[in-house]
Amino acid sequence: MSHEMTVKKLTEITAYQEGSVVSSTIINKMSGTVTLFAFDKGQGLSEHTAAYDAMVQVLDGEVEITVSGKPFQLQAGEMLIMPANEPHALQAITRFKMMLTMIKS
């Protein structure tokens, strides 16, 4: 399946929804995924682990990401690598959008 060859603004692909977390998968391959997320203020993901390294790029707003018990506050334009098998969680400080890139090889 070929992808439509158009330019898109990352912050406009996934819209905020009140009281919700919204996601849009941009790339889904055996070798990895790229997913956009929009979190309403106060929303989050509880602590979990992943078998692969993941890179978070904050596109809008502000989030606190905790990796192995250490908190990191990120805002638009910043990124963080979450190492494989390390417990991590996140909490939206404001509404925020992020791109999550996971490489499986």
Secondary structure, DSSP 8 states (H G I E B T S, - for coil): ---------HHHHS---TT-EEEEEEEEETTEEEEEEEE-TT-EEEEE--SS-EEEEEEESEEEEEETTEEEEEETT-EEEE-TT--EEEEESSSEEEEEEEE--
